[in-house]
Amino acid sequence: MSLSTHQTPSGFLLPSIHSAPPFFTQQPNESTQAIVLEQWTRLILTYARHRRLFFLRVEDAEKAGGQWDEILRNERINRRLMPAHLETILRAMVRKNVAAYEPADQTRAVLLYWRLPEEWAAVLHEWATNTGQLNSILTFYEISDPPVESALSGIPDSMLRAAIAILAKSGRAQVISIADGEGVRFFARSGR
């Protein structure tokens, strides 16, 4: 069987390495395994961005029928990523700061940084500016679940908080206590 790209039902183009059976197993050779980890990291982040997926869990490799099946399984070559291998990949992604364990006290689920927190901060400030939200107080819910879908729709609370913290350091946002908990106010570029 020759290695070839393949388009999934969701429209994602799988790289040719996804057709290689060894891609789905941990490699005993350290340098080969490093290449496999790099390829899996790139594939996972690209796919997550394509599907707007924020979390990946070891259990996604344990059961069929999930939102990650298109990349964690390849029925054409009868292969699937084993949970232990996925755990190794997640550990490598956390070490590279392209994912973070969430919740932090475990190692079986990660929040994926297909956009880094600094990139989310820029997207967030641009959204606040373009939608006329500067100097308005918004709840986190209003940002992550806006009436009109945006690039921020569905963003996890922890990622949103990290982006707001970055904006607050530069004087472009301020977290405010409100009756329902916390809100945020956005400002134009800081004069500091």
N, C-alpha and C positions, 0 to 999 in steps of 0.2 A: 504494500500500500504506500503510495506516495504521500508526502506531507502536503497538505493544501489548506488554504483558508476556508472558512465555512461561515455562512451567515445564519444566525439564530432566528427563531420566530420573532424575537423582539427587535430584530434589525441590527443586532450587534455583530460585527465581523470578528470572528475568532481568528487568532494568528495561527500560522501553520504548525507551530510547536504543539498546539492543542491536539493535533492528530498523532503525536508521538507517544506511544505507550509509556516510555520511561518518564515522561513529564508528570505522570500521576503517581510516581513512587519516589520515596526518599532515596537519594543516590549515596552510595558508600564513599565515593571519591569526593573529598571536600571541595575542590575547585568546581567540579561538575554540579554539586549541590548548591554552591553559591550562585551559579548561573541559573539553575532552576528556581531558586528563591527570588532572584531578581525578576525573572520572567513572570512568576506567579504574582509578585507584588505589582508589577506593571499591569498585568491582566486584571487583577482584582480591582485596582483603583480606576482603571479605564471603564470597566464594566459597571462599577458602582456609580460613576459619574453618568454613564449612559442611562442607567435605570433609576438614578437618584436614590440609591440605597446608602444608608448611613451606617448600618451595623452588619457585622458578619460574626456568626457564632459557630463554634465547632459543631454544634448540633445540625447546622445547615448541611454538613457533609454526612451526617448520620442517617438522615431520612430523605427519601425522594419526594418530589412534588413541591419543593420550595422555590423561592424567588431566585436562588443562586444556582439551580440545577443546570442552567445553560452553560455555565463554565466549570462547575465542580464535577460534572459528569459528561462523558462522551460516549453515547450509546453506539455510535458508528464504529468504535474500536473496542467497545465493551470495557470501558475503564471509568473509574471514579476516584476522586481524591479521598483518601482515607482520613478519618478524624485526627489521628496522631500526626500525620503529615500537615494537615491544616493548622494544627496547634503550633507546629514548628514554623510555618509560614507567618502566622499571626505574631509569634514571638519576634521574628526577624523584622516584621513591619513596625512593631512597637519600638524596637531598638533603633530603627532608622527614622523615627518620629514621623511616620506617615500613617500611624494609627495609635490609639490609646486604649488601654483596657477600660471597659465600662460595663459595670461598675469597676472601680479601681482595685478592689480587693479580690479579684479573681483573674484567671488567665484563659477563659473559654469564650469571651466575647469582646469585640473591639468596636470602637467608633472609628470610622475610616476618614482619613484626611484627603479626600480627592480634591478638596480645596483646603489649603492650610488656614489656620485661624486668621492670619494676617490678610489672606485673600478674602475670607468671609467678612472681615471688618470693612474692607474696601467695597464689597458688594452691598453690605448693609448700609454704609454711609451714602453710597450712590443711590440706593433705593429710597432712603429717607429724604434725600435732596430732591430726587425726581418726582416723588409723590407728594411733595409739599409738607413733609412731616417735621421739618426743622422747627425747633422750639416747642413742639407738641410733646405731651407725655403719652407714651404708648406702653401697653402691657406686653410682656414677652409673647403672650398668646396672639395678640393682634399682629405681631411681626411674623410669627411662624405659621399662622393660619389666617392670612389676610382675605378679605372678601374677593379680591381679584388675585388669582394665582401669580406668584412672583418667584424669583430665583431663591427666595428665602422660605418658600412654602415647605413645611415639614422639617425644617432644620431642628435638630435636637437641642434641647434646652442648654446642655453643657457646651455645645459648640457656639450657640448664640451668646451665652455668657462670656466665653473666651473672646469672641469678636467684640463684644461691648467693652470688655476690659481693655482691649487694645485701643479702641476709640477713646475711652476715658483717659488713658495715659497721655493721649495727644490732644486732649481738650475738646474732642469732637462729640463726646457723649457723657452723660451723667446718669448713674443709677439713682432712682428716687423711690423712697418708701411711699406706697399708696395704700388705700384702704384694703385692697385685695392682695397685697403682698409687695411686689416690686414692679417698678416701671422704669422706663428709660426716656431721656430727653436727648435729642440730637442737636448739635450746633454746627454752624458753618465752620470752616477752617479756623483753628485757634489763633488768636493774636499773640499768644505767648512766644 
